[in-house]
Amino acid sequence: MNFSISDEQTMLADSISRFIDSDYDFDTRQKIVASDDGYSRDMWKTFAELGWTAVPFAETDGGLDGGPIEMMLIMEQFGRGLVVEPYLANIILAGGVLKRLATPAQREQWLAPLIAGELQAALAFAEPQSRFSPNNVQTTATESGDAYILNGKKTFVLNGGNAGVLIIPARTSGSNTEAAGISLFCIAADTPGISRQRYPTVDGSQAADIALVDVNVSSDSLLGNANDGYPILQTVVDEATLAVCAEAMGVMQTLQDKTLEYTKNRVQFGVPISSFQALQHRMVDTLMICEQSRSLLYWSVMLNNSSDPKAANSISALKYQIGTAGIKLAEEAVQLHGGMGMTWEMDIGHYFKRMTAINILFGNADHHLDRYISYGQS
Amino acid sequence: MNIDLTPEELAFRDEVRGFLADDYPEDIRRKRDEGVALTRDDTVRWHKALYKRSWFAVEWPVEYGGTGWTPVRKYLFANELAEANAPLVVPFGVKMVAPIIYTFGNDAQKSRFLPDILASNVWWCQGYSEPGSGSDLASLKTKADFDGSDYIVNGTKTWTTLGQHADWIFCLVRTRSDVARKQEGISFLLIDMKTPGVTVSPIITIEGGHEVNEVHFDNVRVPTENLVGEEGKGWTYGKVLLQHERVNIAGVAVSQYRLNKLKARAAESVRGADPLINNQSFARKIAALEIDLRALEYTELRTLASIATGQAPGPESSFLKIRGTEVQQAIDAMTMEAAGYYALPYVPTQYTLDFPDIDRIGEGIETRTSLQYFNNRKASIYGGSNEIQKNIIAKHVLGL
């Protein structure tokens, strides 16, 4: 057992950290959020050139063979910079499904351009009624000769508006919440019958609601075997959950550091407000939240890196921590910044909003505590 | 980053298990499992069993008889001992005064005191707090006046844990009062409890137990050779000691053992009732507590890993004290909750091995849960209250 990272991993984290500091300041980020696409194509091109979009893929796919540790390092830095470029949607969600299930032809068509940064993709993991259960799929795919006809609705599809390709879970058999009977389809976003309503989200990200009406796709669109899609879907959602927890760590650490700095400089009653014990103890509490969360993050990343049987369980434990203690930290950061923390102009509120989104993404604290219990705890 | 244990580490864990199977005295094991308090002799025998295996002074440098273990080995060792419900080592000698002696003491003191601490021939206790000096420890008033040949000690120390068993006491005493800061003028003295003028009186705590004491010093003559380090530097030495104390305080492995026992108990049907774990509110509190404890476990591992790179335990040990005691007390409270009415009977005589089972109220150690709950409210108060720990973190970690 050890907690140190390799030289290569250190270099990766450092390169992203330097990029955030030099090229991704808060004003730049806000301009990107306000743009039509909601992300910067130039930035995305840079991510690909620097190799970041290739990290979690196999060398045979043109990737860099990265695992949970590399994902943690990348996502923590993205959290620090409040990066809105759709790394999660493209690389971790859509890429996570494709790298596991795509045939050589599908790899060439979808995965290669995705890794190269030339294709935007999305995984439709939620439906209007599904809340946080990826097995709750009512969208249907009916076999018709050599084709499937898809009908249904998807919601909160991250990057869904910009995506050129959509991965759609649809039910080919079974009842609404059954794990068996879910199939995954990889479909060009401009296929007739698909309509998309895109919208920004509170944290500066982009999502879309997608309606599928008699969408006729060839059976070549199927990823993996029919009816067997759920285990991979859940695995990928778990990876994404771990990834957003790492991102949350970057957000939390930044909030903690900025709040501490602010209270040292903000003078009231003739003294820096950091001299007040009532505030000091609250910042100690949030410091401990940071350290405790980081410990759970390392624990979960190491279990996932070792493919330990408790790996998925640990992700739920971590997500619960982020959704409870992490949210408390973010709320405290706004409180300690006083009125300034309430302004759109200051970055604090935007970090807070990203934490709020991360708490809900892939299941909130209650959902993950119940899931943790259902695993028989650890 | 890697969570897997190496073959050497796995072999070490088996070695510890073998030791516990062979050398953990059976009668002590039985008392522990029945919730019966250990005698002084029980504790010393357990210490000596560890000493015989060279595993008593885990943290000491190898040259003085320590283990030189990696953090992972220390972690595995603590886990295995907790899993066997073995007693915690009484820390005052081996974990508290010994590091001060081997770090700041002279050669004569090292050779005089360390071997007897290592072999548990001498029982030590701690003389820090005073009736008027709790959280404001530096305001202590126990005086040690130099009379030309010896120190003459007068004053009272309090909350002296297991002082009724002790042969020696290590004390913070005031050797000068004409100082700019009250932290100056404090010295670190070792005092033989048999010296004329030393008396010990018991303090009974809310659960009814005798664990802590007042120790009175009435013109107690202490030779200057018992001064550790420099006169007036005692505060500095004492702070180092407190940091050692705080790492030990977290008690992660023991909390893990207790939480597992509680979960097992909650999963059973007790007296025909539906297992408590089926109650959603209870199950969620247990799960949240377990996650908290896991976070603490890995925070401690990270702290130990940084100590292993040559750092002394610094102010971050205050985290472990705060979170460790909070988790312990949460387990106490949940254990009370699980016991229901059976938390309330107060029959101290039934916690002996020969008490007839037929007369026992509640099952096993059930009714002892309240004694543990009441007694362990001390955990967030001792070793520097948790509020003082937050002051320390605010000052030394956050730079406020």
Chai-1 contact restraints between the chains, C-beta under 6 A:
chainA,res_idxA,chainB,res_idxB,connection_type,confidence,min_distance_angstrom,max_distance_angstrom,comment,restraint_id
A,M1,B,I3,contact,1.0,0.0,6.0,A-B,restraint_1
A,M1,B,V72,contact,1.0,0.0,6.0,A-B,restraint_2
A,N2,B,N2,contact,1.0,0.0,6.0,A-B,restraint_3
A,F3,B,M1,contact,1.0,0.0,6.0,A-B,restraint_4
A,F3,B,R302,contact,1.0,0.0,6.0,A-B,restraint_5
A,F3,B,A305,contact,1.0,0.0,6.0,A-B,restraint_6
A,I5,B,M1,contact,1.0,0.0,6.0,A-B,restraint_7
A,I69,B,M1,contact,1.0,0.0,6.0,A-B,restraint_8
A,L260,B,L398,contact,1.0,0.0,6.0,A-B,restraint_9
A,S274,B,L400,contact,1.0,0.0,6.0,A-B,restraint_10
A,Q280,B,A394,contact,1.0,0.0,6.0,A-B,restraint_11
A,Q280,B,L400,contact,1.0,0.0,6.0,A-B,restraint_12
A,H281,B,K390,contact,1.0,0.0,6.0,A-B,restraint_13
A,M283,B,L398,contact,1.0,0.0,6.0,A-B,restraint_14
A,V284,B,K390,contact,1.0,0.0,6.0,A-B,restraint_15
A,V284,B,I393,contact,1.0,0.0,6.0,A-B,restraint_16
A,V284,B,A394,contact,1.0,0.0,6.0,A-B,restraint_17
A,M288,B,F319,contact,1.0,0.0,6.0,A-B,restraint_18
A,E291,B,T299,contact,1.0,0.0,6.0,A-B,restraint_19
A,Q292,B,A295,contact,1.0,0.0,6.0,A-B,restraint_20
A,S295,B,A295,contact,1.0,0.0,6.0,A-B,restraint_21
A,S295,B,Y298,contact,1.0,0.0,6.0,A-B,restraint_22
A,S295,B,T299,contact,1.0,0.0,6.0,A-B,restraint_23
A,L296,B,A295,contact,1.0,0.0,6.0,A-B,restraint_24
A,W299,B,Y298,contact,1.0,0.0,6.0,A-B,restraint_25
A,M302,B,M1,contact,1.0,0.0,6.0,A-B,restraint_26
A,M302,B,I3,contact,1.0,0.0,6.0,A-B,restraint_27
A,L303,B,I3,contact,1.0,0.0,6.0,A-B,restraint_28
A,S306,B,I3,contact,1.0,0.0,6.0,A-B,restraint_29
A,S306,B,D4,contact,1.0,0.0,6.0,A-B,restraint_30
A,A317,B,I291,contact,1.0,0.0,6.0,A-B,restraint_31
A,Y320,B,I291,contact,1.0,0.0,6.0,A-B,restraint_32
A,L369,B,R284,contact,1.0,0.0,6.0,A-B,restraint_33
A,L369,B,A287,contact,1.0,0.0,6.0,A-B,restraint_34
A,Y372,B,A287,contact,1.0,0.0,6.0,A-B,restraint_35
A,I373,B,A283,contact,1.0,0.0,6.0,A-B,restraint_36
A,I373,B,A287,contact,1.0,0.0,6.0,A-B,restraint_37
A,Q377,B,A287,contact,1.0,0.0,6.0,A-B,restraint_38
A,Q377,B,E290,contact,1.0,0.0,6.0,A-B,restraint_39
